[in-house]
């Protein structure tokens, strides 16, 4: 019987360490990096509640994290145009620069993970990962 868990964990730890080292050089924590990536991927500026729901974090945790990110110049919180009680989150120029660097690093990590794979093996690897994710999601939804 194959033991996949230790392999999943080893791959995650290796890639996570590379990303954590790069984020610390940019004065970001891993959770701040994930939040910044979330903000960057949204089609419209999210509000703190969106972050709470997406990451399943408490309101005080999100507020503290966002305040630190804003003080460091990564994000800007601005009142919503239609409801001034709601703040919308935008990447500041420093945040946009860091997101670009994170994307470049992610691309480099992904290339390193499949180094030596043929194009067919890369396609198969991707398909197998997708299937494994679907299998786990089926279990979660039952």
C-alpha positions as CSV (number, residue, x, y, z in Angstrom):
1,X,0.0,0.0,0.0
2,X,1.3,3.4,-1.0
3,X,1.6,6.1,1.7
4,X,0.8,9.4,-0.1
5,X,0.3,11.6,3.0
6,X,4.1,12.0,3.8
7,X,4.7,12.8,0.1
8,X,2.0,15.4,0.0
9,X,3.3,16.9,3.3
10,X,7.0,16.9,2.0
11,X,6.0,18.7,-1.2
12,X,3.9,21.2,0.7
13,X,6.6,21.9,3.2
14,X,9.2,22.4,0.5
15,X,7.1,24.8,-1.6
16,X,5.8,26.5,1.5
17,X,9.3,27.2,2.8
18,X,10.4,28.8,-0.5
19,X,7.3,31.0,-0.4
20,X,7.6,31.9,3.3
21,X,11.3,32.9,2.8
22,X,10.4,35.1,-0.2
23,X,7.4,36.7,1.7
24,X,9.5,37.5,4.7
25,X,12.0,39.3,2.4
26,X,9.0,41.4,1.3
27,X,7.9,42.0,4.9
28,X,4.9,39.8,4.6
29,X,3.6,36.8,6.5
30,X,2.2,33.8,4.7
31,X,-1.4,34.7,5.7
32,X,-0.8,38.3,4.5
33,X,0.5,36.9,1.2
34,X,-2.6,34.7,0.8
35,X,-4.9,37.6,1.6
36,X,-3.1,39.9,-0.9
37,X,-3.4,37.2,-3.5
38,X,-7.1,36.9,-2.8
39,X,-7.6,40.6,-3.2
40,X,-5.7,40.6,-6.5
41,X,-7.8,37.8,-7.9
42,X,-11.2,39.4,-7.3
43,X,-13.1,41.0,-10.1
44,X,-14.3,43.8,-7.8
45,X,-12.7,45.1,-4.6
46,X,-13.6,42.8,-1.7
47,X,-14.5,43.9,1.8
48,X,-13.1,42.5,5.1
49,X,-16.2,40.2,5.4
50,X,-15.3,38.5,2.1
51,X,-11.9,37.7,3.6
52,X,-13.4,36.4,6.8
53,X,-15.7,34.1,4.9
54,X,-13.2,32.9,2.3
55,X,-10.5,32.1,4.8
56,X,-12.8,31.2,7.7
57,X,-11.1,33.7,10.0
58,X,-12.6,35.7,12.8
59,X,-13.4,39.4,12.5
60,X,-10.7,40.5,14.9
61,X,-8.0,38.4,13.1
62,X,-8.9,39.9,9.8
63,X,-9.1,43.5,11.1
64,X,-5.7,43.1,12.7
65,X,-4.1,41.6,9.7
66,X,-5.6,44.2,7.3
67,X,-4.5,47.1,9.6
68,X,-0.9,45.8,9.6
69,X,-1.0,45.4,5.8
70,X,-2.3,48.9,5.4
71,X,0.3,50.4,7.7
72,X,3.0,48.6,5.7
73,X,1.6,50.1,2.5
74,X,0.4,46.9,0.8
75,X,-3.3,47.6,0.7
76,X,-5.7,50.6,1.0
77,X,-9.1,50.4,2.6
78,X,-11.6,52.9,1.1
79,X,-15.3,53.5,1.8
80,X,-17.7,51.8,-0.6
81,X,-19.2,54.3,-3.1
82,X,-22.7,53.1,-2.3
83,X,-22.5,52.3,1.4
84,X,-19.9,54.2,3.4
85,X,-20.2,51.8,6.3
86,X,-18.4,49.2,4.2
87,X,-14.7,49.4,3.4
88,X,-13.4,48.0,0.1
89,X,-9.9,46.7,-0.2
90,X,-7.5,47.7,-2.9
91,X,-3.9,46.7,-3.6
92,X,-1.5,49.7,-3.1
93,X,1.4,50.0,-5.5
94,X,3.7,48.2,-3.1
95,X,1.1,45.4,-2.9
96,X,0.8,45.1,-6.7
97,X,4.6,44.8,-6.9
98,X,4.7,42.1,-4.3
99,X,1.8,40.2,-6.0
100,X,3.8,40.3,-9.3
101,X,6.9,38.9,-7.5
102,X,4.8,36.2,-5.8
103,X,3.3,35.2,-9.2
104,X,6.9,34.9,-10.6
105,X,7.9,32.8,-7.7
106,X,4.9,30.5,-8.0
107,X,5.7,30.0,-11.7
108,X,9.3,29.2,-10.8
109,X,8.2,26.7,-8.1
110,X,5.7,25.0,-10.4
111,X,8.4,24.7,-13.1
112,X,10.8,23.2,-10.5
113,X,8.1,20.7,-9.3
114,X,7.7,19.3,-12.8
115,X,11.4,19.6,-13.9
116,X,12.3,16.6,-15.9
117,X,8.7,15.7,-16.7
118,X,7.8,15.3,-20.3
119,X,4.9,17.4,-21.6
120,X,2.7,14.3,-21.5
121,X,3.8,13.6,-17.9
122,X,3.0,17.2,-16.9
123,X,-0.5,16.9,-18.4
124,X,-1.0,13.5,-16.7
125,X,0.3,14.9,-13.3
126,X,-2.1,17.8,-13.6
127,X,-5.0,15.6,-14.4
128,X,-4.2,13.2,-11.5
129,X,-4.0,16.1,-9.1
130,X,-7.3,17.4,-10.3
131,X,-8.9,14.0,-9.9
132,X,-7.5,13.6,-6.4
133,X,-8.9,17.0,-5.4
134,X,-12.3,16.0,-6.8
135,X,-12.2,12.8,-4.9
136,X,-11.5,14.6,-1.6
137,X,-14.2,17.2,-2.3
138,X,-16.7,14.4,-2.9
139,X,-15.9,13.1,0.5
140,X,-16.3,16.5,2.1
141,X,-19.7,17.0,0.4
142,X,-21.2,13.7,1.5
